[in-house]
C-alpha cells in the first residue's frame, strides 16, 4: 500500500486572524437599504395570471406539482408561526 502525500497546506499562525468582530452597519449601507426599499415599493406589482414557459418543459415540476405546493404551504405556515 502506497502512502499518499497531504494536499492541504496549513497556513502559518502569524498569517491568520484570531478573531473578527463586526459591530454594526455604516450609515451609507443603511441609507442604501432604505433607498432600495423605497424603490422596490415604487415598482409596479404584477397581479393575476403569470406564465412560465420553462415550467412546461420541466417534467419533474409537472410530476411533483402537488408535492411542491404542499411543501410551499408548510414552509409558509412555518414562517408565519415564527413571526
PyMOL Python script that loads the backbone (N, CA, C, O; Angstrom):
from pymol import cmd

cmd.read_pdbstr("""\
ATOM      1  N   UNK A   1       0.835  -1.162   0.000  1.00  0.00           N
ATOM      2  CA  UNK A   1       0.000   0.000   0.000  1.00  0.00           C
ATOM      3  C   UNK A   1       0.891   1.239   0.000  1.00  0.00           C
ATOM      4  O   UNK A   1       1.762   1.383   0.858  1.00  0.00           O
ATOM      5  N   UNK A   2       0.668   2.144  -0.977  1.00  0.00           N
ATOM      6  CA  UNK A   2       1.496   3.336  -1.125  1.00  0.00           C
ATOM      7  C   UNK A   2       0.956   4.470  -0.262  1.00  0.00           C
ATOM      8  O   UNK A   2      -0.251   4.606  -0.061  1.00  0.00           O
ATOM      9  N   UNK A   3       1.870   5.265   0.232  1.00  0.00           N
ATOM     10  CA  UNK A   3       1.480   6.399   1.065  1.00  0.00           C
ATOM     11  C   UNK A   3       1.197   7.599   0.177  1.00  0.00           C
ATOM     12  O   UNK A   3       1.972   7.903  -0.730  1.00  0.00           O
ATOM     13  N   UNK A   4       0.079   8.286   0.438  1.00  0.00           N
ATOM     14  CA  UNK A   4      -0.325   9.444  -0.349  1.00  0.00           C
ATOM     15  C   UNK A   4       0.023  10.708   0.425  1.00  0.00           C
ATOM     16  O   UNK A   4      -0.240  10.812   1.623  1.00  0.00           O
ATOM     17  N   UNK A   5       0.621  11.669  -0.279  1.00  0.00           N
ATOM     18  CA  UNK A   5       1.000  12.913   0.386  1.00  0.00           C
ATOM     19  C   UNK A   5      -0.231  13.774   0.639  1.00  0.00           C
ATOM     20  O   UNK A   5      -1.227  13.687  -0.079  1.00  0.00           O
ATOM     21  N   UNK A   6      -0.142  14.594   1.660  1.00  0.00           N
ATOM     22  CA  UNK A   6      -1.228  15.502   2.009  1.00  0.00           C
ATOM     23  C   UNK A   6      -1.278  16.635   0.994  1.00  0.00           C
ATOM     24  O   UNK A   6      -0.244  17.203   0.645  1.00  0.00           O
ATOM     25  N   UNK A   7      -2.489  16.972   0.513  1.00  0.00           N
ATOM     26  CA  UNK A   7      -2.638  18.037  -0.483  1.00  0.00           C
ATOM     27  C   UNK A   7      -3.091  19.343   0.145  1.00  0.00           C
ATOM     28  O   UNK A   7      -3.193  20.349  -0.556  1.00  0.00           O
ATOM     29  N   UNK A   8      -3.369  19.362   1.449  1.00  0.00           N
ATOM     30  CA  UNK A   8      -3.808  20.573   2.136  1.00  0.00           C
ATOM     31  C   UNK A   8      -2.613  21.188   2.850  1.00  0.00           C
ATOM     32  O   UNK A   8      -1.976  20.551   3.690  1.00  0.00           O
ATOM     33  N   UNK A   9      -2.324  22.434   2.503  1.00  0.00           N
ATOM     34  CA  UNK A   9      -1.210  23.121   3.120  1.00  0.00           C
ATOM     35  C   UNK A   9      -1.733  23.972   4.277  1.00  0.00           C
ATOM     36  O   UNK A   9      -2.701  24.715   4.113  1.00  0.00           O
ATOM     37  N   UNK A  10      -1.117  23.869   5.410  1.00  0.00           N
ATOM     38  CA  UNK A  10      -1.546  24.607   6.583  1.00  0.00           C
ATOM     39  C   UNK A  10      -1.002  26.032   6.537  1.00  0.00           C
ATOM     40  O   UNK A  10       0.139  26.259   6.133  1.00  0.00           O
ATOM     41  N   UNK A  11      -1.832  26.989   6.956  1.00  0.00           N
ATOM     42  CA  UNK A  11      -1.440  28.392   6.995  1.00  0.00           C
ATOM     43  C   UNK A  11      -0.705  28.662   8.303  1.00  0.00           C
ATOM     44  O   UNK A  11      -1.167  28.245   9.365  1.00  0.00           O
ATOM     45  N   UNK A  12       0.415  29.343   8.242  1.00  0.00           N
ATOM     46  CA  UNK A  12       1.134  29.655   9.488  1.00  0.00           C
ATOM     47  C   UNK A  12       0.276  30.502  10.424  1.00  0.00           C
ATOM     48  O   UNK A  12      -0.576  31.269   9.976  1.00  0.00           O
ATOM     49  N   UNK A  13       0.505  30.358  11.711  1.00  0.00           N
ATOM     50  CA  UNK A  13      -0.271  31.045  12.740  1.00  0.00           C
ATOM     51  C   UNK A  13      -0.210  32.563  12.582  1.00  0.00           C
ATOM     52  O   UNK A  13      -1.209  33.243  12.819  1.00  0.00           O
ATOM     53  N   UNK A  14       0.933  33.103  12.188  1.00  0.00           N
ATOM     54  CA  UNK A  14       1.059  34.558  12.081  1.00  0.00           C
ATOM     55  C   UNK A  14       0.295  35.125  10.883  1.00  0.00           C
ATOM     56  O   UNK A  14       0.125  36.341  10.802  1.00  0.00           O
ATOM     57  N   UNK A  15      -0.164  34.304   9.965  1.00  0.00           N
ATOM     58  CA  UNK A  15      -0.926  34.775   8.810  1.00  0.00           C
ATOM     59  C   UNK A  15      -2.431  34.674   9.013  1.00  0.00           C
ATOM     60  O   UNK A  15      -3.189  34.973   8.091  1.00  0.00           O
ATOM     61  N   UNK A  16      -2.881  34.267  10.175  1.00  0.00           N
ATOM     62  CA  UNK A  16      -4.320  34.119  10.408  1.00  0.00           C
ATOM     63  C   UNK A  16      -4.783  35.088  11.487  1.00  0.00           C
ATOM     64  O   UNK A  16      -4.024  35.456  12.383  1.00  0.00           O
ATOM     65  N   UNK A  17      -6.046  35.492  11.382  1.00  0.00           N
ATOM     66  CA  UNK A  17      -6.635  36.383  12.373  1.00  0.00           C
ATOM     67  C   UNK A  17      -7.259  35.552  13.485  1.00  0.00           C
ATOM     68  O   UNK A  17      -7.978  34.594  13.198  1.00  0.00           O
ATOM     69  N   UNK A  18      -7.006  35.887  14.739  1.00  0.00           N
ATOM     70  CA  UNK A  18      -7.581  35.107  15.830  1.00  0.00           C
ATOM     71  C   UNK A  18      -9.085  35.344  15.984  1.00  0.00           C
ATOM     72  O   UNK A  18      -9.821  34.430  16.356  1.00  0.00           O
ATOM     73  N   UNK A  19      -9.548  36.580  15.697  1.00  0.00           N
ATOM     74  CA  UNK A  19     -10.959  36.901  15.905  1.00  0.00           C
ATOM     75  C   UNK A  19     -11.326  38.109  15.058  1.00  0.00           C
ATOM     76  O   UNK A  19     -10.526  39.029  14.889  1.00  0.00           O
ATOM     77  N   UNK A  20     -12.544  38.096  14.526  1.00  0.00           N
ATOM     78  CA  UNK A  20     -13.060  39.225  13.761  1.00  0.00           C
ATOM     79  C   UNK A  20     -14.386  39.623  14.381  1.00  0.00           C
ATOM     80  O   UNK A  20     -15.268  38.784  14.565  1.00  0.00           O
ATOM     81  N   UNK A  21     -14.528  40.907  14.706  1.00  0.00           N
ATOM     82  CA  UNK A  21     -15.754  41.400  15.329  1.00  0.00           C
ATOM     83  C   UNK A  21     -16.390  42.447  14.427  1.00  0.00           C
ATOM     84  O   UNK A  21     -15.737  43.411  14.028  1.00  0.00           O
ATOM     85  N   UNK A  22     -17.679  42.254  14.105  1.00  0.00           N
ATOM     86  CA  UNK A  22     -18.440  43.216  13.329  1.00  0.00           C
ATOM     87  C   UNK A  22     -19.387  43.905  14.296  1.00  0.00           C
ATOM     88  O   UNK A  22     -20.234  43.257  14.913  1.00  0.00           O
ATOM     89  N   UNK A  23     -19.244  45.223  14.430  1.00  0.00           N
ATOM     90  CA  UNK A  23     -20.040  45.932  15.433  1.00  0.00           C
ATOM     91  C   UNK A  23     -21.331  46.509  14.885  1.00  0.00           C
ATOM     92  O   UNK A  23     -22.249  46.766  15.663  1.00  0.00           O
ATOM     93  N   UNK A  24     -21.444  46.722  13.592  1.00  0.00           N
ATOM     94  CA  UNK A  24     -22.681  47.279  13.046  1.00  0.00           C
ATOM     95  C   UNK A  24     -22.505  47.678  11.600  1.00  0.00           C
ATOM     96  O   UNK A  24     -21.461  47.447  10.990  1.00  0.00           O
ATOM     97  N   UNK A  25     -23.556  48.286  11.063  1.00  0.00           N
ATOM     98  CA  UNK A  25     -23.550  48.735   9.684  1.00  0.00           C
ATOM     99  C   UNK A  25     -23.253  50.225   9.640  1.00  0.00           C
ATOM    100  O   UNK A  25     -23.651  50.976  10.531  1.00  0.00           O
ATOM    101  N   UNK A  26     -22.560  50.640   8.609  1.00  0.00           N
ATOM    102  CA  UNK A  26     -22.261  52.052   8.438  1.00  0.00           C
ATOM    103  C   UNK A  26     -23.475  52.820   7.951  1.00  0.00           C
ATOM    104  O   UNK A  26     -24.427  52.217   7.455  1.00  0.00           O
ATOM    105  N   UNK A  27     -23.460  54.149   8.082  1.00  0.00           N
ATOM    106  CA  UNK A  27     -24.614  54.951   7.661  1.00  0.00           C
ATOM    107  C   UNK A  27     -24.867  54.887   6.166  1.00  0.00           C
ATOM    108  O   UNK A  27     -26.014  54.996   5.733  1.00  0.00           O
ATOM    109  N   UNK A  28     -23.823  54.713   5.367  1.00  0.00           N
ATOM    110  CA  UNK A  28     -24.018  54.614   3.918  1.00  0.00           C
ATOM    111  C   UNK A  28     -24.777  53.342   3.562  1.00  0.00           C
ATOM    112  O   UNK A  28     -25.643  53.352   2.688  1.00  0.00           O
ATOM    113  N   UNK A  29     -24.451  52.261   4.236  1.00  0.00           N
ATOM    114  CA  UNK A  29     -25.128  50.999   3.968  1.00  0.00           C
ATOM    115  C   UNK A  29     -26.604  51.083   4.353  1.00  0.00           C
ATOM    116  O   UNK A  29     -27.468  50.621   3.608  1.00  0.00           O
ATOM    117  N   UNK A  30     -26.892  51.671   5.510  1.00  0.00           N
ATOM    118  CA  UNK A  30     -28.283  51.807   5.955  1.00  0.00           C
ATOM    119  C   UNK A  30     -29.072  52.726   5.026  1.00  0.00           C
ATOM    120  O   UNK A  30     -30.247  52.482   4.751  1.00  0.00           O
ATOM    121  N   UNK A  31     -28.416  53.788   4.544  1.00  0.00           N
ATOM    122  CA  UNK A  31     -29.073  54.694   3.607  1.00  0.00           C
ATOM    123  C   UNK A  31     -29.406  53.975   2.295  1.00  0.00           C
ATOM    124  O   UNK A  31     -30.481  54.176   1.729  1.00  0.00           O
ATOM    125  N   UNK A  32     -28.487  53.143   1.819  1.00  0.00           N
ATOM    126  CA  UNK A  32     -28.741  52.420   0.570  1.00  0.00           C
ATOM    127  C   UNK A  32     -29.844  51.373   0.764  1.00  0.00           C
ATOM    128  O   UNK A  32     -30.610  51.113  -0.165  1.00  0.00           O
ATOM    129  N   UNK A  33     -29.937  50.769   1.951  1.00  0.00           N
ATOM    130  CA  UNK A  33     -31.024  49.828   2.218  1.00  0.00           C
ATOM    131  C   UNK A  33     -32.378  50.528   2.182  1.00  0.00           C
ATOM    132  O   UNK A  33     -33.334  50.015   1.600  1.00  0.00           O
ATOM    133  N   UNK A  34     -32.455  51.706   2.808  1.00  0.00           N
ATOM    134  CA  UNK A  34     -33.713  52.463   2.799  1.00  0.00           C
ATOM    135  C   UNK A  34     -34.086  52.871   1.374  1.00  0.00           C
ATOM    136  O   UNK A  34     -35.247  52.775   0.978  1.00  0.00           O
ATOM    137  N   UNK A  35     -33.103  53.323   0.616  1.00  0.00           N
ATOM    138  CA  UNK A  35     -33.356  53.749  -0.771  1.00  0.00           C
ATOM    139  C   UNK A  35     -33.832  52.577  -1.618  1.00  0.00           C
ATOM    140  O   UNK A  35     -34.750  52.738  -2.422  1.00  0.00           O
ATOM    141  N   UNK A  36     -33.235  51.410  -1.456  1.00  0.00           N
ATOM    142  CA  UNK A  36     -33.652  50.220  -2.201  1.00  0.00           C
ATOM    143  C   UNK A  36     -35.067  49.826  -1.832  1.00  0.00           C
ATOM    144  O   UNK A  36     -35.854  49.439  -2.695  1.00  0.00           O
ATOM    145  N   UNK A  37     -35.394  49.924  -0.555  1.00  0.00           N
ATOM    146  CA  UNK A  37     -36.751  49.592  -0.120  1.00  0.00           C
ATOM    147  C   UNK A  37     -37.761  50.545  -0.753  1.00  0.00           C
ATOM    148  O   UNK A  37     -38.816  50.113  -1.216  1.00  0.00           O
ATOM    149  N   UNK A  38     -37.443  51.834  -0.773  1.00  0.00           N
ATOM    150  CA  UNK A  38     -38.338  52.814  -1.385  1.00  0.00           C
ATOM    151  C   UNK A  38     -38.513  52.545  -2.873  1.00  0.00           C
ATOM    152  O   UNK A  38     -39.624  52.635  -3.393  1.00  0.00           O
ATOM    153  N   UNK A  39     -37.422  52.215  -3.562  1.00  0.00           N
ATOM    154  CA  UNK A  39     -37.510  51.928  -4.990  1.00  0.00           C
ATOM    155  C   UNK A  39     -38.336  50.680  -5.261  1.00  0.00           C
ATOM    156  O   UNK A  39     -39.086  50.637  -6.236  1.00  0.00           O
ATOM    157  N   UNK A  40     -38.207  49.660  -4.410  1.00  0.00           N
ATOM    158  CA  UNK A  40     -38.994  48.447  -4.580  1.00  0.00           C
ATOM    159  C   UNK A  40     -40.477  48.699  -4.369  1.00  0.00           C
ATOM    160  O   UNK A  40     -41.314  48.084  -5.029  1.00  0.00           O
ATOM    161  N   UNK A  41     -40.808  49.607  -3.445  1.00  0.00           N
ATOM    162  CA  UNK A  41     -42.213  49.925  -3.211  1.00  0.00           C
ATOM    163  C   UNK A  41     -42.822  50.675  -4.384  1.00  0.00           C
ATOM    164  O   UNK A  41     -44.027  50.590  -4.618  1.00  0.00           O
ATOM    165  N   UNK A  42     -41.999  51.408  -5.123  1.00  0.00           N
ATOM    166  CA  UNK A  42     -42.491  52.166  -6.274  1.00  0.00           C
ATOM    167  C   UNK A  42     -42.665  51.308  -7.519  1.00  0.00           C
ATOM    168  O   UNK A  42     -43.347  51.721  -8.457  1.00  0.00           O
ATOM    169  N   UNK A  43     -42.066  50.127  -7.548  1.00  0.00           N
ATOM    170  CA  UNK A  43     -42.167  49.253  -8.709  1.00  0.00           C
ATOM    171  C   UNK A  43     -43.595  48.737  -8.855  1.00  0.00           C
ATOM    172  O   UNK A  43     -44.244  48.437  -7.852  1.00  0.00           O
ATOM    173  N   UNK A  44     -44.096  48.628 -10.081  1.00  0.00           N
ATOM    174  CA  UNK A  44     -45.460  48.107 -10.272  1.00  0.00           C
ATOM    175  C   UNK A  44     -45.528  46.626  -9.902  1.00  0.00           C
ATOM    176  O   UNK A  44     -44.606  45.860 -10.181  1.00  0.00           O
ATOM    177  N   UNK A  45     -46.611  46.248  -9.284  1.00  0.00           N
ATOM    178  CA  UNK A  45     -46.834  44.858  -8.891  1.00  0.00           C
ATOM    179  C   UNK A  45     -47.618  44.150  -9.983  1.00  0.00           C
ATOM    180  O   UNK A  45     -48.535  44.723 -10.571  1.00  0.00           O
ATOM    181  N   UNK A  46     -47.258  42.918 -10.246  1.00  0.00           N
ATOM    182  CA  UNK A  46     -47.970  42.110 -11.233  1.00  0.00           C
ATOM    183  C   UNK A  46     -48.978  41.253 -10.491  1.00  0.00           C
ATOM    184  O   UNK A  46     -48.616  40.432  -9.648  1.00  0.00           O
ATOM    185  N   UNK A  47     -50.236  41.452 -10.810  1.00  0.00           N
ATOM    186  CA  UNK A  47     -51.297  40.682 -10.179  1.00  0.00           C
ATOM    187  C   UNK A  47     -52.003  39.863 -11.256  1.00  0.00           C
ATOM    188  O   UNK A  47     -52.036  40.246 -12.426  1.00  0.00           O
ATOM    189  N   UNK A  48     -52.552  38.755 -10.848  1.00  0.00           N
ATOM    190  CA  UNK A  48     -53.332  37.965 -11.784  1.00  0.00           C
ATOM    191  C   UNK A  48     -52.531  36.829 -12.380  1.00  0.00           C
ATOM    192  O   UNK A  48     -51.752  36.172 -11.689  1.00  0.00           O
ATOM    193  N   UNK A  49     -52.722  36.605 -13.646  1.00  0.00           N
ATOM    194  CA  UNK A  49     -52.167  35.459 -14.340  1.00  0.00           C
ATOM    195  C   UNK A  49     -50.704  35.671 -14.698  1.00  0.00           C
ATOM    196  O   UNK A  49     -50.347  36.697 -15.278  1.00  0.00           O
ATOM    197  N   UNK A  50     -49.865  34.715 -14.359  1.00  0.00           N
ATOM    198  CA  UNK A  50     -48.468  34.725 -14.791  1.00  0.00           C
ATOM    199  C   UNK A  50     -48.194  33.418 -15.529  1.00  0.00           C
ATOM    200  O   UNK A  50     -48.839  32.402 -15.270  1.00  0.00           O
ATOM    201  N   UNK A  51     -47.247  33.452 -16.435  1.00  0.00           N
ATOM    202  CA  UNK A  51     -46.954  32.282 -17.252  1.00  0.00           C
ATOM    203  C   UNK A  51     -45.454  32.073 -17.322  1.00  0.00           C
ATOM    204  O   UNK A  51     -44.699  33.014 -17.564  1.00  0.00           O
ATOM    205  N   UNK A  52     -45.021  30.834 -17.109  1.00  0.00           N
ATOM    206  CA  UNK A  52     -43.613  30.488 -17.187  1.00  0.00           C
ATOM    207  C   UNK A  52     -43.469  29.349 -18.188  1.00  0.00           C
ATOM    208  O   UNK A  52     -43.864  28.217 -17.908  1.00  0.00           O
ATOM    209  N   UNK A  53     -42.904  29.646 -19.352  1.00  0.00           N
ATOM    210  CA  UNK A  53     -42.761  28.632 -20.393  1.00  0.00           C
ATOM    211  C   UNK A  53     -41.809  27.523 -19.956  1.00  0.00           C
ATOM    212  O   UNK A  53     -42.005  26.363 -20.318  1.00  0.00           O
ATOM    213  N   UNK A  54     -40.782  27.867 -19.184  1.00  0.00           N
ATOM    214  CA  UNK A  54     -39.836  26.866 -18.710  1.00  0.00           C
ATOM    215  C   UNK A  54     -40.491  25.815 -17.834  1.00  0.00           C
ATOM    216  O   UNK A  54     -40.032  24.674 -17.789  1.00  0.00           O
ATOM    217  N   UNK A  55     -41.560  26.183 -17.136  1.00  0.00           N
ATOM    218  CA  UNK A  55     -42.262  25.228 -16.281  1.00  0.00           C
ATOM    219  C   UNK A  55     -42.926  24.127 -17.109  1.00  0.00           C
ATOM    220  O   UNK A  55     -43.080  22.999 -16.640  1.00  0.00           O
ATOM    221  N   UNK A  56     -43.321  24.460 -18.344  1.00  0.00           N
ATOM    222  CA  UNK A  56     -43.925  23.448 -19.218  1.00  0.00           C
ATOM    223  C   UNK A  56     -42.925  22.362 -19.582  1.00  0.00           C
ATOM    224  O   UNK A  56     -43.300  21.204 -19.763  1.00  0.00           O
ATOM    225  N   UNK A  57     -41.669  22.726 -19.687  1.00  0.00           N
ATOM    226  CA  UNK A  57     -40.639  21.777 -20.087  1.00  0.00           C
ATOM    227  C   UNK A  57     -40.097  20.963 -18.914  1.00  0.00           C
ATOM    228  O   UNK A  57     -39.371  19.991 -19.117  1.00  0.00           O
ATOM    229  N   UNK A  58     -40.441  21.349 -17.706  1.00  0.00           N
ATOM    230  CA  UNK A  58     -39.925  20.695 -16.521  1.00  0.00           C
ATOM    231  C   UNK A  58     -40.802  19.495 -16.159  1.00  0.00           C
ATOM    232  O   UNK A  58     -41.867  19.658 -15.564  1.00  0.00           O
ATOM    233  N   UNK A  59     -40.350  18.289 -16.520  1.00  0.00           N
ATOM    234  CA  UNK A  59     -41.137  17.082 -16.252  1.00  0.00           C
ATOM    235  C   UNK A  59     -41.282  16.836 -14.759  1.00  0.00           C
ATOM    236  O   UNK A  59     -42.358  16.463 -14.291  1.00  0.00           O
ATOM    237  N   UNK A  60     -40.224  17.040 -14.021  1.00  0.00           N
ATOM    238  CA  UNK A  60     -40.276  16.792 -12.584  1.00  0.00           C
ATOM    239  C   UNK A  60     -41.238  17.767 -11.912  1.00  0.00           C
ATOM    240  O   UNK A  60     -41.961  17.397 -10.987  1.00  0.00           O
ATOM    241  N   UNK A  61     -41.242  19.014 -12.382  1.00  0.00           N
ATOM    242  CA  UNK A  61     -42.152  20.006 -11.818  1.00  0.00           C
ATOM    243  C   UNK A  61     -43.607  19.633 -12.047  1.00  0.00           C
ATOM    244  O   UNK A  61     -44.446  19.799 -11.162  1.00  0.00           O
ATOM    245  N   UNK A  62     -43.901  19.130 -13.240  1.00  0.00           N
ATOM    246  CA  UNK A  62     -45.276  18.692 -13.514  1.00  0.00           C
ATOM    247  C   UNK A  62     -45.635  17.488 -12.665  1.00  0.00           C
ATOM    248  O   UNK A  62     -46.744  17.401 -12.139  1.00  0.00           O
ATOM    249  N   UNK A  63     -44.707  16.565 -12.533  1.00  0.00           N
ATOM    250  CA  UNK A  63     -44.968  15.334 -11.802  1.00  0.00           C
ATOM    251  C   UNK A  63     -45.139  15.596 -10.311  1.00  0.00           C
ATOM    252  O   UNK A  63     -45.954  14.960  -9.642  1.00  0.00           O
ATOM    253  N   UNK A  64     -44.369  16.528  -9.812  1.00  0.00           N
ATOM    254  CA  UNK A  64     -44.380  16.777  -8.372  1.00  0.00           C
ATOM    255  C   UNK A  64     -45.149  18.037  -7.989  1.00  0.00           C
ATOM    256  O   UNK A  64     -44.917  18.588  -6.913  1.00  0.00           O
ATOM    257  N   UNK A  65     -46.044  18.499  -8.829  1.00  0.00           N
ATOM    258  CA  UNK A  65     -46.755  19.746  -8.569  1.00  0.00           C
ATOM    259  C   UNK A  65     -47.469  19.740  -7.213  1.00  0.00           C
ATOM    260  O   UNK A  65     -47.378  20.707  -6.457  1.00  0.00           O
ATOM    261  N   UNK A  66     -48.176  18.654  -6.911  1.00  0.00           N
ATOM    262  CA  UNK A  66     -48.891  18.574  -5.634  1.00  0.00           C
ATOM    263  C   UNK A  66     -47.912  18.617  -4.463  1.00  0.00           C
ATOM    264  O   UNK A  66     -48.165  19.286  -3.462  1.00  0.00           O
ATOM    265  N   UNK A  67     -46.808  17.909  -4.589  1.00  0.00           N
ATOM    266  CA  UNK A  67     -45.819  17.891  -3.522  1.00  0.00           C
ATOM    267  C   UNK A  67     -45.201  19.274  -3.326  1.00  0.00           C
ATOM    268  O   UNK A  67     -45.013  19.715  -2.192  1.00  0.00           O
ATOM    269  N   UNK A  68     -44.886  19.962  -4.430  1.00  0.00           N
ATOM    270  CA  UNK A  68     -44.290  21.293  -4.332  1.00  0.00           C
ATOM    271  C   UNK A  68     -45.247  22.277  -3.664  1.00  0.00           C
ATOM    272  O   UNK A  68     -44.830  23.066  -2.817  1.00  0.00           O
ATOM    273  N   UNK A  69     -46.520  22.237  -4.036  1.00  0.00           N
ATOM    274  CA  UNK A  69     -47.491  23.136  -3.433  1.00  0.00           C
ATOM    275  C   UNK A  69     -47.645  22.856  -1.948  1.00  0.00           C
ATOM    276  O   UNK A  69     -47.739  23.783  -1.144  1.00  0.00           O
ATOM    277  N   UNK A  70     -47.672  21.581  -1.582  1.00  0.00           N
ATOM    278  CA  UNK A  70     -47.803  21.220  -0.180  1.00  0.00           C
ATOM    279  C   UNK A  70     -46.574  21.665   0.624  1.00  0.00           C
ATOM    280  O   UNK A  70     -46.704  22.144   1.751  1.00  0.00           O
ATOM    281  N   UNK A  71     -45.382  21.503   0.038  1.00  0.00           N
ATOM    282  CA  UNK A  71     -44.159  21.918   0.716  1.00  0.00           C
ATOM    283  C   UNK A  71     -44.118  23.434   0.887  1.00  0.00           C
ATOM    284  O   UNK A  71     -43.700  23.927   1.934  1.00  0.00           O
ATOM    285  N   UNK A  72     -44.552  24.181  -0.140  1.00  0.00           N
ATOM    286  CA  UNK A  72     -44.594  25.634  -0.026  1.00  0.00           C
ATOM    287  C   UNK A  72     -45.567  26.068   1.061  1.00  0.00           C
ATOM    288  O   UNK A  72     -45.281  27.004   1.808  1.00  0.00           O
ATOM    289  N   UNK A  73     -46.710  25.402   1.159  1.00  0.00           N
ATOM    290  CA  UNK A  73     -47.693  25.740   2.180  1.00  0.00           C
ATOM    291  C   UNK A  73     -47.127  25.470   3.576  1.00  0.00           C
ATOM    292  O   UNK A  73     -47.308  26.276   4.489  1.00  0.00           O
ATOM    293  N   UNK A  74     -46.451  24.349   3.738  1.00  0.00           N
ATOM    294  CA  UNK A  74     -45.858  24.010   5.034  1.00  0.00           C
ATOM    295  C   UNK A  74     -44.815  25.044   5.429  1.00  0.00           C
ATOM    296  O   UNK A  74     -44.788  25.486   6.577  1.00  0.00           O
ATOM    297  N   UNK A  75     -43.952  25.438   4.488  1.00  0.00           N
ATOM    298  CA  UNK A  75     -42.925  26.429   4.773  1.00  0.00           C
ATOM    299  C   UNK A  75     -43.542  27.797   5.067  1.00  0.00           C
ATOM    300  O   UNK A  75     -43.071  28.508   5.954  1.00  0.00           O
ATOM    301  N   UNK A  76     -44.597  28.172   4.324  1.00  0.00           N
ATOM    302  CA  UNK A  76     -45.264  29.439   4.568  1.00  0.00           C
ATOM    303  C   UNK A  76     -45.883  29.449   5.966  1.00  0.00           C
ATOM    304  O   UNK A  76     -45.763  30.437   6.689  1.00  0.00           O
ATOM    305  N   UNK A  77     -46.547  28.350   6.350  1.00  0.00           N
ATOM    306  CA  UNK A  77     -47.137  28.253   7.684  1.00  0.00           C
ATOM    307  C   UNK A  77     -46.068  28.306   8.764  1.00  0.00           C
ATOM    308  O   UNK A  77     -46.269  28.920   9.811  1.00  0.00           O
ATOM    309  N   UNK A  78     -44.939  27.669   8.514  1.00  0.00           N
ATOM    310  CA  UNK A  78     -43.832  27.688   9.472  1.00  0.00           C
ATOM    311  C   UNK A  78     -43.275  29.091   9.643  1.00  0.00           C
ATOM    312  O   UNK A  78     -42.994  29.520  10.762  1.00  0.00           O
ATOM    313  N   UNK A  79     -43.114  29.818   8.517  1.00  0.00           N
ATOM    314  CA  UNK A  79     -42.628  31.189   8.581  1.00  0.00           C
ATOM    315  C   UNK A  79     -43.590  32.079   9.361  1.00  0.00           C
ATOM    316  O   UNK A  79     -43.158  32.908  10.161  1.00  0.00           O
ATOM    317  N   UNK A  80     -44.888  31.911   9.132  1.00  0.00           N
ATOM    318  CA  UNK A  80     -45.872  32.709   9.854  1.00  0.00           C
ATOM    319  C   UNK A  80     -45.872  32.384  11.339  1.00  0.00           C
ATOM    320  O   UNK A  80     -46.104  33.262  12.170  1.00  0.00           O
ATOM    321  N   UNK A  81     -45.613  31.126  11.674  1.00  0.00           N
ATOM    322  CA  UNK A  81     -45.589  30.717  13.069  1.00  0.00           C
ATOM    323  C   UNK A  81     -44.408  31.348  13.801  1.00  0.00           C
ATOM    324  O   UNK A  81     -44.510  31.666  14.985  1.00  0.00           O
ATOM    325  N   UNK A  82     -43.274  31.531  13.094  1.00  0.00           N
ATOM    326  CA  UNK A  82     -42.081  32.091  13.717  1.00  0.00           C
ATOM    327  C   UNK A  82     -42.179  33.592  13.939  1.00  0.00           C
ATOM    328  O   UNK A  82     -41.482  34.133  14.797  1.00  0.00           O
ATOM    329  N   UNK A  83     -43.029  34.272  13.184  1.00  0.00           N
ATOM    330  CA  UNK A  83     -43.131  35.733  13.308  1.00  0.00           C
ATOM    331  C   UNK A  83     -43.945  36.141  14.500  1.00  0.00           C
ATOM    332  O   UNK A  83     -44.126  37.334  14.745  1.00  0.00           O
TER     333      UNK A  83
END
""", "prot")
cmd.dss("prot")
cmd.show_as("cartoon", "prot")
cmd.util.cbc("prot")
cmd.orient("prot")
